[in-house]
Amino acid sequence: MTSFPKVLELSARIPSGFECKEGCAECCKNKITVLKVEWEESLKPLAEKLLPDDRTILLLHSGEDLERNFVQVLDPDRMCCPFLGDDMQTCLIYDDRPFVCRQYAQHWGMRCSEGVECPPEAEIEDEVLVEFGILMHDGTREEGAVALTADKLKARRRQLESWREQHSKRGDQVPQTLEELAQFHALS
């Protein structure tokens, strides 16, 4: 299993300078994907400490071997992250949020809905994303052929830039609809 210190080390390599806009919680209104070790070592204790006893937390596990290192977390009653406050706008664990939440708006492929108005001062290094992808999908570099590599990230970045250019999209937009995804994958 993935070590929690490695997750903390990667999280520490995310550039500072970006903070979510107050009241913006668009990326929280869904299930969140976290490493199992993040859930066990950090988020589960926070849930036990901070969340109401009657709050339901659903952990979704995939049967796929490649996905053995992560779990999806959902509050099924509100269809959102269980750490989203009752006001549906405030993160209850913002300073302790998981890696996936820290990377929103911090790299080219994961812009938040407010990304135009609040861009980061610096982007996450590709190597950090590669290392995190390996941790999430298979946990070892030897099996990492299916995980993201720096070359794959560069190719996806070029593909995204090409999609934006061909379809007159802003520099922060990523495919959102099935039609846009089809356009994006047609460029492969």
C-alpha positions as CSV (number, residue, x, y, z in Angstrom):
1,M,0.0,0.0,0.0
2,T,1.1,3.6,-0.7
3,S,2.8,5.3,2.2
4,F,1.2,8.4,3.6
5,P,4.6,10.3,4.0
6,K,4.9,10.0,0.2
7,V,1.5,11.7,-0.3
8,L,2.5,14.4,2.2
9,E,5.8,14.9,0.3
10,L,4.0,15.3,-3.0
11,S,1.4,17.7,-1.4
12,A,4.2,19.8,-0.1
13,R,5.5,20.2,-3.7
14,I,2.3,21.9,-4.9
15,P,3.0,25.6,-5.3
16,S,1.4,28.0,-2.8
17,G,-0.3,31.2,-3.9
18,F,-3.7,29.8,-5.0
19,E,-6.7,29.8,-2.7
20,C,-10.2,28.9,-3.7
21,K,-12.6,31.8,-4.0
22,E,-14.8,32.2,-1.0
23,G,-18.2,30.6,-1.6
24,C,-17.0,28.6,-4.7
25,A,-17.5,24.9,-4.2
26,E,-18.3,23.7,-7.7
27,C,-15.6,20.9,-7.6
28,C,-16.9,19.7,-4.2
29,K,-20.5,19.0,-5.4
30,N,-19.6,15.5,-6.5
31,K,-17.8,12.5,-5.1
32,I,-14.1,13.0,-4.5
33,T,-11.3,10.5,-5.4
34,V,-8.7,10.0,-2.7
35,L,-5.9,7.6,-2.0
36,K,-7.0,4.9,0.4
37,V,-4.1,5.8,2.6
38,E,-5.2,9.5,2.7
39,W,-8.7,8.3,3.8
40,E,-7.3,6.1,6.5
41,E,-4.6,8.3,7.9
42,S,-6.1,11.8,7.5
43,L,-9.7,12.1,6.2
44,K,-11.4,9.3,8.3
45,P,-10.1,10.8,11.6
46,L,-11.2,14.2,10.5
47,A,-14.6,12.9,9.6
48,E,-15.0,11.3,13.0
49,K,-13.9,14.5,14.7
50,L,-15.7,17.1,12.6
51,L,-18.8,15.6,10.9
52,P,-22.2,15.1,12.5
53,D,-22.9,11.5,13.7
54,D,-25.8,11.3,11.3
55,R,-23.8,12.3,8.2
56,T,-23.6,9.3,5.8
57,I,-20.3,8.7,4.1
58,L,-20.3,6.3,1.2
59,L,-16.9,4.8,0.2
60,L,-17.0,3.5,-3.4
61,H,-14.4,0.9,-4.3
62,S,-13.7,-0.2,-7.8
63,G,-13.2,-3.8,-8.7
64,E,-10.4,-2.8,-11.2
65,D,-7.0,-3.9,-10.1
66,L,-5.5,-0.7,-11.4
67,E,-7.7,1.3,-9.0
68,R,-6.8,-0.7,-5.9
69,N,-5.1,2.3,-4.2
70,F,-8.0,4.8,-4.3
71,V,-11.5,5.2,-3.1
72,Q,-14.3,7.6,-4.0
73,V,-15.9,9.4,-1.0
74,L,-19.5,10.7,-1.2
75,D,-22.2,12.1,1.0
76,P,-25.1,10.3,-0.8
77,D,-27.8,12.4,0.9
78,R,-26.4,15.7,-0.5
79,M,-24.5,14.2,-3.5
80,C,-21.3,16.0,-2.6
81,C,-18.1,15.7,-0.7
82,P,-18.9,14.9,2.9
83,F,-16.6,17.7,4.0
84,L,-18.6,20.3,2.2
85,G,-20.3,22.4,4.9
86,D,-24.1,22.6,5.4
87,D,-24.0,25.9,3.5
88,M,-22.8,24.0,0.4
89,Q,-20.1,26.6,0.0
90,T,-17.5,26.0,2.7
91,C,-14.8,23.3,2.9
92,L,-14.6,22.0,6.5
93,I,-11.1,20.7,6.0
94,Y,-9.6,23.3,3.6
95,D,-6.2,23.4,5.2
96,D,-6.1,19.6,5.4
97,R,-7.8,18.8,2.0
98,P,-6.6,15.8,0.0
99,F,-4.1,15.9,-2.8
100,V,-6.8,15.8,-5.5
101,C,-8.4,18.9,-4.1
102,R,-5.1,20.8,-3.8
103,Q,-4.4,20.3,-7.5
104,Y,-7.6,22.1,-8.8
105,A,-6.5,25.2,-10.8
106,Q,-2.9,24.3,-10.1
107,H,-2.1,22.6,-13.5
108,W,-3.1,22.9,-17.1
109,G,-5.6,20.0,-17.1
110,M,-7.6,20.7,-14.0
111,R,-8.9,24.2,-14.2
112,C,-11.7,25.1,-11.8
113,S,-14.8,26.9,-12.9
114,E,-13.4,30.2,-11.5
115,G,-10.0,29.6,-13.1
116,V,-10.0,32.7,-15.3
117,E,-10.4,35.0,-12.3
118,C,-8.1,33.3,-9.9
119,P,-5.2,31.6,-11.7
120,P,-2.3,30.1,-9.7
121,E,1.0,31.9,-9.5
122,A,2.8,28.7,-10.5
123,E,1.7,25.3,-11.8
124,I,2.4,21.9,-10.3
125,E,5.4,20.3,-11.8
126,D,4.6,17.5,-14.2
127,E,6.8,15.1,-12.2
128,V,4.5,15.6,-9.1
129,L,1.5,14.7,-11.2
130,V,3.3,11.7,-12.6
131,E,4.3,10.5,-9.2
132,F,0.7,11.0,-7.9
133,G,-0.7,9.2,-10.9
134,I,1.5,6.2,-10.2
135,L,0.5,6.2,-6.6
136,M,-3.2,6.3,-7.5
137,H,-3.3,3.8,-10.2
138,D,-0.7,1.1,-9.4
139,G,1.6,2.2,-6.7
140,T,4.9,1.1,-8.3
141,R,7.0,2.7,-11.0
142,E,7.6,-0.8,-12.6
143,E,3.9,-1.1,-13.3
144,G,3.7,2.5,-14.2
145,A,3.3,2.0,-17.9
146,V,-0.4,2.7,-17.7
147,A,0.0,5.6,-15.3
148,L,0.8,9.1,-16.5
149,T,4.3,9.8,-17.6
150,A,5.9,13.2,-18.3
151,D,5.7,12.5,-22.1
152,K,2.0,11.6,-21.8
153,L,1.3,14.7,-19.9
154,K,3.1,16.8,-22.6
155,A,1.2,15.1,-25.3
156,R,-2.2,15.6,-23.5
157,R,-1.2,19.3,-23.0
158,R,-0.5,19.7,-26.8
159,Q,-3.8,17.9,-27.6
160,L,-5.7,20.2,-25.2
161,E,-4.1,23.3,-26.7
162,S,-5.0,22.0,-30.2
163,W,-8.6,21.4,-29.1
164,R,-8.9,24.9,-27.7
165,E,-7.5,26.4,-30.9
166,Q,-9.8,24.3,-33.2
167,H,-12.9,25.0,-31.3
168,S,-12.3,28.6,-30.2
169,K,-12.1,27.8,-26.5
170,R,-10.5,30.0,-23.9
171,G,-7.1,29.1,-22.6
172,D,-8.5,27.7,-19.3
173,Q,-11.3,25.6,-20.8
174,V,-11.2,21.8,-20.7
175,P,-13.8,19.4,-22.4
176,Q,-16.9,19.2,-20.3
177,T,-19.7,17.7,-22.4
178,L,-19.8,14.4,-24.2
179,E,-19.6,16.3,-27.5
180,E,-16.5,18.2,-26.3
181,L,-14.9,15.0,-25.1
182,A,-15.5,13.4,-28.5
183,Q,-13.9,16.4,-30.2
184,F,-10.9,16.2,-27.9
185,H,-10.4,12.4,-28.4
186,A,-10.8,12.8,-32.2
187,L,-7.5,14.8,-32.1
188,S,-5.6,11.8,-30.8
